[in-house]
Amino acid sequence: MLEYGRRYYREHINERREYNKRRYKENREKVLEYNKKWRRKNRARRRDDHAKWRYELRMKVFKHLSGDPPHCVLCGFSDTRALQIDHIRGGGLKERKKRNLSTIRSRIVNMPAVEARKDYQILCANCNYIKKMGNANERGGVKRSFV
């Protein structure tokens, strides 16, 4: 029965879209009110679903850029909690000001891997920080020292 429902939905998807558009136009206020109540009632579920989606997208980016299992391209570290997306030629702050992280990650996943690897790489937090400090020193930036 479930497979029949899926097949029916795929075969009649355009009809369902038209029906939903028509229904929304005719009952816009009711639909908006219903959605508002549903979002309020299911706040925790939505938060959990969104967190799961963000985590899965992050893992897709890691695998897309460094392979499976995800790892730092410099030292091979593979704990995903400490892996970061690095902009090879810099400019990460400028990109984050233009787009949010989810948009950047989606863009990376949708790029061909060869093209994405020209602009981005996966580094562990240590390698990324070392690279950042090295670049700052090359540009004449202030060297930070922690005592």
N, C-alpha and C positions, 0 to 999 in steps of 0.2 A: 504494500500500500504506500509506504514512504517513497519508494522509487518511482511509483506512478505519479505521485504528487510533484516530485522534482522534475520529472520529464514533462508533465503538463505545464508546470511553471515556465520551463525553458522554452517550450513550444509557443506559449501564449504571452511571452514577456511584454511585447509591444502593446497588446490589448490591456494588460494590467497597468502599464505605465499611463496609457491614455485614461483609463478609468480613475486612477489615483489623481491625475492632474485635474480631471473634471470634478471629482469629489472635493478636492482641496479648494478649487475655485468657488464651488457652491457652498461649502461649509467652513470657510477660512477661519472665522472667529472660534467656532467650536473646536476645530482641529488645533489651533494655537493654544486654546485653554486646556485641552486634553493633554497636549505635549508638555505644557508648563507644569501641570499637576504630576504627570508621570515622571518628569525630571526631578521634581522636588521629592517625590516618594522614593525614587530609586537612586538617590545621590551617591550612596556608598557603592552600589553596583556599577554605576557609570564611572566612578573614580577608579575602581578596580579594573574594569574593562579597559579604560584608557591607559592605565599603568601597564597592563599586560601588552597592549598594542604598542606602546612606546618601547618596552623591553624587546619585543619581537622585532621591531623595526631596527633597533640598535644592533641586535645580533645579525640581522640581514646585512647591515652595512659592514660590520666587522668581517663577516664571511666573504662578502663581495670584494673587499679590499685586501684581505690577508689570507684568505683560504679557510678551509675547515680542518682543524679547529682554529678559531681566531687567535692570533698571537702578535706580539710586537715585532715589527719587521727588522728592528735593529738587534734586539737581544733575545728574542724568542719567548719572552714572558707570556703566559697564556691565561692568567686569571682575569676574566672579563670585567671584574669590578674595578680594575686599575687601568684598563685600556681606554685610549682616547683617540679621537679622529684628529689628525694633524694636517694642516694645510702646508704642503711641501714648500711653496714659495711665499708663505706668510699670507696675511690678509684675512685671517679668521675672524677678527673682531669686526672688520668692515662687513663681512658676509653675514655675521650674526645680527648686525644692526639692520641690515636689509631684510633678512628672513629669519623666521624662528627655527629652532633646531629640528623640529619634525619636518619642515619643508626642506631643509638642507639634506637631512637623511634620506627623505623620499627621492630627492633629486639624484643623490649619489647612487641609490639602489637602481634607479631607472636608467642610469648612464651605462654604456658598455664598460665592462671591467677594465679593459685596457685604457680607455679614455679617463675613467675615474682615478686610476692609479697614477696618472700624470699629475693630478692636482692634489690628491689626498693619499694619506697613508695611515696605518694604525701603529701607534706608539704606546708603550706603557707610560705611566705618569712620570717615572724617573727619566726615561729617555726624552720625553717631551719637554720636561723642565730643563734638562741639560742642553737640549737643542735651543730652547728659548734663550737661556743665559748666554750661550755661545753666539747666537745671532745678535743679541743686545750688545755684547762686547765688540763684535765686528762693526756694528753701526755706530759705535762710540757711546753706547748707553752706559749707565752706571752699573758697575758690578756689585751685586749684593753679596754681603758676607754675613753669615749667621754665627754668632759666638755662643 
